[in-house]
Amino acid sequence: MDIFLAELTAFAPAVLFNIYFALVSLPLGFALALLLALGKASPNPLISRLSRIYIYAFRGSPLFIQFFMFYSLALSLNIIVWKPWGVSNWVLHPLFIGPLVLILNTAAYSAEIFHGALRAVPRGETEAARAYGMSRAQQFRSVTWPNMIGLAWPAYTNEVVFLFHATAIVYFALPVIGMQMDLMVTAKSRFEKDYNAFLHFSVAALYFLAVSLVVFFLFGLVYKRLMRHMPVQPRMRFAPKWLR
């Protein structure tokens, strides 16, 4: 038991790096995903085609390869771009490239979720808003957006959890600088000392499970808030009903 508690304590600083990657990537990825979803649904063929190409490119290639591609591109531009500008120290840093690639990747998957929800918005409600005299901005703010975000939220919650899980490969694809060791790198380094894979990787998995539960709980509260206008669903009864 003491060994297990010592492992939990040793892994505590490492999980902060995984949480950092997820927290930085989520808001920017969310905003970019909304733009891509609206762009894909745009009547302008050029905007729609460019949005579809972006979504297909990032959904159709492995995230691990995307890390390598962006880091190689940044490294190749180091001498002619980043060093003359004096920004090479942070452009090539994993704490910058890691969230950047995660933002671009999660935006593509989230955009597909939002686009599907956008197409599922009841047409009758938008027609009623148009007949009422609302402008396009008012229609989106009052009708399209609430319906779209409510429909997309459960699937988007899963994407957020997948994004947090994807932070496990950041330092497998990018160089580890100093003591910046996330959960998986910490588990790997401790495994190389005593070859106790079950202990070290199980503790890392427990941290991923714990943070995932927190994400599900918080996003569940948001979903309840979004669906507060809907009738409350009856809870499942586990006890037998003896009296009728």
Buried (B, 14 or more C-beta within 10 A) or exposed (E): EEEEEEBEEEBEEBBEBBBBBBEBBBEBBBEBBBBBBBBBBBEEEEBBEBBBEBBEEBEEEEBEEBBEEBBEEBBEBBEEEBEEEEEBEEBBBBBBBBBBBBBBBBBBBBBBBBBBBBEEBEEEBBEEBBEEEBEEEBBBEBBBBBBBBBBBBEBBBBBBBBBBBBBBBBBEBBEBEEEBBBBBBBBBEBBEEEEEEEBBBEBBEBBBEEBBEEBBEEBEEEBEEBEEEEEEEEEEEEEEEEEE
